[in-house]
């Protein structure tokens, strides 16, 4: 029986590439999504990967949704916390709603998703948690006080939990993508993207979602058990920690 991998935000953008790559690597994959039914149904039809709708910012919804996945497929042994949103604004214009939406999804979402699967992973003595943080959690980004705070928080969460999981066969790692060619990045004003962002990427282009997916497959593997608490940067050379 192949291990079950659950990918949040797994039907679009980087998450879709992660779901597809994990399936190709032999895992049984479930893709969570929050809102876009059309995209999720198209993804399921195209890939054969089942999709499950719930909002990772709600703890109760996560418990219920993970319960559905586990009833259908078996215990979740690999969790990829990929779901994320942006509500970019200069800080002087940022509203409490923009702050809270990003913190609740991009940071609290990791608690909400990981807590319900953690006990089972401890009991079975195996687990792989991969958290998708961001270059902007490492370096900070103007217009993203909310997003940078949440993504930096994801790194602290990763390092703390890695210490708790180590003796139980559970690894917890983070990936920090740079600017990847997804809808999220293409929503940046064209002038900002072409004049202020792409020139700062030494490889001279946006990344591909598949270039992040291969990092996840690497960290999810059974033989990656000695790698925990680490941060893997994939940003085209834009930022070195
Ligand atoms: N880097 C450098 N300069 C930036 C910038 C950036 N990322 N974003 C904005 N600026 C600059 C603008 O060029 C502008 O400079 P000038 O006045 O000299 O022209 C100044 O900041 C103000 O920007 P705007 O005129 O656009 O101001 P606004 O209030 O209309 O909009 C904003 C502000 C919403 C932050 C908008 O600029 C924006 O969306 N910027 C992009 C922010 C960003 O990088 N987001 C990352 C999204 S992708 C992601 O989050 C995925 C990931 O993990 C990497």
Boltz pocket constraint, residues with backbone or C-beta under 6 A from the ligand:
constraints:
  - pocket:
      binder: B
      contacts: [[A, 86], [A, 88], [A, 89], [A, 90], [A, 133], [A, 134], [A, 135], [A, 136], [A, 141], [A, 142], [A, 143], [A, 144], [A, 147], [A, 177], [A, 178], [A, 179], [A, 180], [A, 184], [A, 185], [A, 187], [A, 188], [A, 189], [A, 192], [A, 196], [A, 197]]
      max_distance: 6.0
